[in-house]
Amino acid sequence: MSNDLLNTYQYSEGIQAYQAARRRAFWQEITSLLRGKPAELLSFDEIKTRLRLREQSYKGLQDVPLDRIVGSVGRYRDFTSTFLPKKNTSQDRWSRVYAKVHSLEGVPPIELYKVDDVYFVRDGNHRVSVARQLGAKTIQAHVTELPTSVDLEPGMTRAELEAAAAYALFLDETGLTRTRPHHQSLQLSEPSRYSDLLGHINLHQRILEHTRGQPVTIEEAAADWYDTVYRPAITLIRKYDVLEHDSDRTEADLYLWLVDHLRELREECGDEAETRSFSQALVDFLKARNLPVPLELHEEDDPSVILTRTQVMQAVALAQARAEAEQNGSDDET
């Protein structure tokens, strides 16, 4: 068979494969609509903006798992979430790519952006679509990575993407991705509570300004809070495997519970309340859920101290009053 006849045969076969893929795309869209799940690819530009991605670096030619490709730069509306062609995808172009895949020449590598552990097509959407319909597991691609601390997975719902965007905003506002690039996860199961976490850092900022006697940036405060407050708490949580029986709660969730619990005790008992630490709050957490409390946890000697906002404001006001008194004393002497 001549090359021309072979190409014609493969092109005709490609048209049949395209039409079969279009039928599957139709039913996938119907099923996704009924289940309330997204049926189309993710927009790379939207993800880049919402996750505040700025840096990028070329990672070379790689074999990439096709099921980790979840979006596209400009063609995300032309394919379903599994790269089945939708009605506005050109049958002719798709079939020509199909024919070329089966030719001796083959097709060149595609170009991808990598964000966390998922990928977005920069160039080569039809090649990805054809490869998936042919049952391939991987595809060769030139990969450019945009680093992020946010976890992304195929098949994420809109609510999950909203939660990821809220986490990215928190990390960007605190600067922790820059000051502590290898930080432990601060991800919360309830996105609205990032404002509470940010409030803790703002309070820590006021404490630092009071103790240092000079202005402190939010990035400096967040880094110090992470080192001296958050990370020690997470170390305790992991040391005693506190979340073993509570898989729905994240470490940051439990951190917030510990802080809220200690502050509630302080506010209930007043300024004369006994100072309590994270380890003691962990004991309360386990007891409240009728879980065994390790003997070592009772004896844990951690230095954490949680202040109420009122106590901090009182300390700041007292420092300001002292400074004013000292200044007035100096004026009287002169």
N, C-alpha and C positions, 0 to 999 in steps of 0.2 A: 504494500500500500504506500503510495506517495505521501510526502509530507503534507501537501495541500489537502489530500483526501483525509489523512489522519487528523489534521487540524479541524477540518469541517466536521468529522465524526465526533471529535472531542467537544467541539463547540455545541453541537446538537445535544450531546449528552449533558453538557453544562446547562442548557436551557431546561431540560427535564429535571435536573437536580435543583435548579433555581425554583421552578414551579412547585416542586415537592416541599422545598424549604419555606416558600411563601405560605403554603397551606399550614405547615406546622407553626409558622409565626402567627397566623390568624388565631389558631386555637390557643397558643400560648398567651396572646393578649387577652382573649376572653377569660381564660382561667385566672390570669393575674388580676384582672378586674374584679372577678368574683371573690378572690381571696384578699383583695386589698393590698396587693404587693406590687412594687414597681415593675413595669414590663419593658422599660427602655433603659438604655445605657446611661451612665452618669456623665455629666458635663465636666470635662477637665477644668475649664475656666471657672466654673462655679466652685468646684472643690478647691482650686488654687486660691481663689479669693476668700472663701469662708474659712479655710484652714490657715490663711495668712502665710502661704508658702512663698519664699523669696529666693533662697539659694538653690542652685542646681549644679550637678556635676555629671560628666559623661562616664559611664561605667563599662563601655565596650560592647562587643558582640556576645550575646548570650542566648541560650536555649530557654525560652520562657514558657511556663505552663499556660496553656490557652484558657483554662478555667479561672486564672487569676487576672485576666484582662476584663475590666469592668466598665470601661468608659472610653470616650473619644474626645478629641479636641474640637472637631467641628461637625462630625457626622453622627452624634449620639442619638438623633431622632430618626435615623435611617435604618436602625437595626434594633431588634429586641435585646433584652439583657443577656441572651445567650448567642447574640450575633446572627440570629435569623433575619433575612432581609425583609424589610417592610415594603409597603406598596410604592414608596417614593424612591426605592433603590433600583438603579438601572439594571434591567434584565440582561441587556447586551454586555455591559461592563462586567457584571458578575460572571456571566457565561464565558467571556474571554479570559478572565482570570482563572476560571476552572480549567479551561483548555490549556492555558499556559502552565498550570501546575502539573498537568499530565504530559507536557512536552519534554523533549530532551533538554531544552534550555532552562526550564523551571522558572521560579520567581525570585527576585532579590529579597533580602531580609527587610522586615518592616522596621518602623521607628516607634519607640514607646517611651512614655514618661512613667517612672516608678514613684509611687507615693506610699510610704509604709511598705506593705507587701502585696499591693495590687498595682495594676498597670492601666495606662490610658493610651489609646492609639493616636500617635502624631501623624503617621503616614502608613497606610496599608489596611484600612478597614475591610475592604473586599477580600484581601488575602486571608485575614483572620476569619471572616465569615465562611469562606470556602474551606479553609483548613478544618474548622470545627464541624462542618457538614460531612467532611470526609473521614471524621473520626480521629484526627491527629490529636496527640496529647500535648505537644510542644510546638513552638515556632521560633525560628531564628529572628533576633531583633537587636537593633542598636538601642541601648538603654541609657536614658538620662534620668538620674535620680533627684528628687526634691525631698530632702529630709524633713521628717516630722516626728513628734512624740505621740501623735494621735494614732490609735489603732483603727485600721480600715480592713473590712472583710467583704468578699463578694456577697451580693444579696442583701445588703443593709437596707433597712426601711428608711423612710423619710425621717421618722422620729429618731432613729439611731444616728443618722447623719446630722440632725439638729444637735444632738447631744455631743457629737464629735466636734462640731463647730463651736459649741459653748466651751468645751475644754480647751480648744485651740485659742480662743479669745482670752481665757484666763491665763494660759501660759504666756501669751504675747503681752498682756498687760503687766504681768509680774516680772517678765524678762527671764524666767527660770530656764528657758531653752538656751539662753545665751550665757547666763551666769553659772548654771548647773546643768550642762548639756547631758550629763549621764544620771539625771535625777530619777528617783523611784517614782512610780506612777502616783499621780494625784487625782486620778479619774474618779468621779462621783457617779452613782447610779441615778441621781436626780439632778439634772442640769441646772435647775433654778438655785441650787445650793452653792454654786460657785461664787455667788455674791457673798454668802456667809464666809466662805474660805478667804475671799479677798478682804472681808471685814476683819478677820483675824490678823491678816498681814498689816492692814492699816493700823490696827491697835498696836501691833508689835513695832511698827514704825514710830508711833508716839512714844512708846517705852524707850526705844533706842535714842530718840531725840532728847528725851528727858535725861537719860543716863550719860549720854555723850556731850550734852550741852551744845549741840549743833544740828543743822538740818540733815536729814537722811532721805535719800531718794527711795522710791518704791522698790526699785530693783535691789538696792542694798538691803532694804528691810526684808524683802522676800527671800533673798539668799541667806540672811542670818536666821530668819524664821525657819527656813528649811533645815539648816544645819543644827540649830539648837533646840527646836521644838518639834517639827514634824518628823524628821528622820529618826530621832530617838524614840518617838512614840511608835513608829512603824517597826523599829527594831524589836521593841517589846512585844508587839502584836505577833510578829513572826517567831520570836523566841518561844512563845508559849502556844503557838498555832491556834490562836483564839478564833480564827474564822473557819476552822475545820468543819464546824457544824452549821455554818451560815454562808453558803456559797453565793447567795444573792447580794450580799453586802461587800463592797470594796474596802480596801484598807483605808482609803480617804473617808469613806462613809463612817467607819468605826472611829477614826480620829475625831471627826466632828461630834460623834456621840459622846466620846470621852470628854471633850472640851465642854460641850453643853452640860453634861452631867456634873462636872466639877464646878462650873459656874453657878448652876442651879443650887447646888449644896451651899456654896459660898453666900449666895444672895438670900437663901432661906435662913441661914444661921447668923448672918451679919458679919461685921468686921472681926469679931472675936472667934470666928469659926476656925477649927483646927485645919492646918494646911494639909491638903491631900494631893497625891501625885497621880500620874498616869497609871502606875501599877495598881494603886488602890482602886482607881476607877475601873480597871480591867477586872478586878475581883468583883466589883459591884455588877458589872456587865454579865459575867458568868453566873453569878448567883441569881440574878434576875431571870435567867433563862434555865435555871435548875441544871446547870452544867458543872462538872467537877472543876474545882479550883486547885491547881498545882500548889503544893506546899511551898515550893521555891518562889512562887509569885507573891505569897504573903510576906516573904522575907526579902523581896526585891528592894534594893536601895537606889531608886532612880531619883535624880535631882529636879525633875520637872515640877514647876509651880504654875498654876493657872490663875491669873488675876481677872477680876471683873472689870468691865469698862469703867464703872464708877470709881473703883480703886485707882485705876490708872489716871483718870481725870483729876482725882483728888491729889495724887502725887504730883502731877504736872502743875496744878494750881498752887500747891504748897511751894514747889520750887520757884514758881514765878513770884510768889509773895516774898520769899526769902531774897530773891534777886533784887526786887524793888526796895526791900528794907535796907539791903546792903548799899544800894545806890543812893538812897535817901541819907544814910549815915555818912557816906562819903561827901555828899553835898553839904551837910551840916558842918563837917569838919573844915571845909574850905570856906 
